[in-house]
Amino acid sequence: MTACLPDLTTSGLQQQAPGRYTDVADWTGLHALGTQNPSGVPGLQVDGYFPDTSTSNTLHGWNHDSQFVLRIPDDWNGGLVVAGAPGTRKQYASDFLVSDAVLAQGFAYASTDKGNNGVDFYRDGVAPGDAVAEWHQRVTELAVAAKATLRQHLGQAPQRTYVAGISNGGYLVRWQLENRAHLYDGGVDWEGTLFTPDGPNLFTYLPTAVRYTLGQATAEDMYAAGFARGSEPLWDYHRTVYWGLTQKTYRAEFDPAYDPACPGPTAGTTLPAILAPCPSDAGYDTWFANPDSEPVHDALARISLTGKIKKPLLTLHGTLDALLPISTDSDVYAGMIADQNRDRLHRYYRIEGGNHVDSLVTVDPQLLRPMLPCFRTAFDALTAWVEEGAQPPASTTVPRPAGVDASDPALLNTCSLASGG
């Protein structure tokens, strides 16, 4: 499905028939209200899918996974940005966070639904870990296909190709630069999920959050598991929405035999059932530490990260992330990169007051700050590093300016990665 459109940004796409060229529900809730995005970028949009056997994505009436979107601005700068969807969202999930800004700079943009999505993503595949392993395949094939399409449509392949993403999309940035680096010139990893065979990973800290949800753990237990002091205002939301659902669905992906009845063939048919934790997951960290759980570790090893990046990478992570705690995630991944002697290719920015989802800054506007402006600054720093040889700011903790509300334009739309914030 192709269309020449007067504006490829979310502002313009929302003026078209609902759901035709973007899905507002796919990117709603990921950014802070009041964020200013560019608009007015005419160009060509291509929507399609790659052959697949799963059908969790029903957009465009295709009932077909491995859907993608490719946008080519009329004023193309010769570059390409590739993204994989965060969480269990679809191909339009990063439209507001990534697509708008890079299109305005002249980059083509391509994004995939990763080949499976929704709360029942774990049902895709045959062996444990198959669904996540497919994510790698789908990002890779999209990068290859997008380059070929640009060559065919415009007469030349991209001069530069970058990979960028948030959360699971950030994990895919890491994995691609470790394993498919020949396709890219660099990437920006925004709070990517850390998968390792033995931990830290979701299964070494989320069971504590499940116990906390069920009244079986204290705040001190949460701190010991890696959750940051100061993130407590976010816990009620994450207890309701994230912790139980994330633990049970990813455990079902990598260890379907642990509790086959929960979540079972579906994570739930009603919202309360979908979000409810499985009581059995309260003890999953104990099982994960048991030698008998070796098959789970083997399944994780199929898709785990090593830190052996081969192209420039900028990582940013909020210090108050209450889904992927910074101490069990990006702090660890930065160390893995250093252990591989690849830290010369890496910059790591710990964003004070940042959390996992920018829309949650309203929970405590004096404590939290949006991450999106820092992502944009990081992307510009990456392109300057790759294309001009300009060294990015040194890795640092970026302080949150004191006495500034999160709705202030100084935080909503700007961010310095230098130590001065």
FENGI-V425562 format. One record per backbone hydrogen bond with DSSP energy under -1.0 kcal/mol. NH is the residue of the N-H (numbers start at 1). CO is the residue of the C=O. If there is no record, write none. Layout:
NH	CO
NH	CO
This chain:
3	45
5	43
8	41
13	9
14	10
15	12
16	13
20	17
26	23
28	24
30	27
35	32
43	5
44	72
45	3
46	70
47	1
48	68
50	66
61	58
62	59
64	57
65	54
68	48
69	111
70	46
71	109
72	44
74	42
76	74
77	106
80	160
81	108
82	162
83	110
85	112
89	86
93	90
95	92
98	94
99	94
100	95
102	98
103	99
104	100
106	103
107	102
108	79
109	71
110	81
111	69
112	83
113	67
118	88
121	118
123	120
124	121
129	253
130	127
133	129
134	130
137	133
138	134
139	135
140	136
141	137
142	138
143	139
144	140
145	141
146	142
147	143
148	144
149	145
150	146
151	147
152	148
153	149
154	150
155	151
159	78
160	78
162	80
163	186
164	82
165	188
167	190
169	166
171	167
172	168
173	169
174	170
175	171
176	172
177	173
178	174
179	175
180	176
183	180
184	181
185	161
187	312
188	163
189	314
190	165
191	316
193	167
204	201
206	202
209	205
210	206
211	207
212	208
213	209
214	210
215	212
216	211
222	218
223	219
224	220
225	221
227	222
231	228
234	231
235	232
238	234
239	235
240	236
241	237
242	238
243	238
246	242
247	243
248	244
249	245
250	246
251	247
252	248
253	249
254	250
255	251
258	255
262	259
274	270
275	271
276	272
281	278
282	279
283	280
284	281
287	283
288	284
289	285
290	287
293	290
294	291
296	293
297	293
298	294
299	295
300	296
301	297
303	300
305	195
309	307
310	177
313	345
314	187
315	347
316	189
317	349
319	351
320	354
321	318
328	325
331	326
333	329
334	330
335	331
336	332
337	333
338	334
339	335
340	336
341	338
342	337
345	342
346	343
347	313
349	315
350	396
351	317
352	398
354	351
358	30
360	357
361	358
363	360
367	364
368	364
369	353
375	371
376	372
377	373
378	374
379	375
380	376
381	377
382	378
383	379
384	380
385	381
386	382
387	383
388	384
390	384
396	348
398	350
406	365
408	405
411	408
412	408
413	409
416	421
421	418
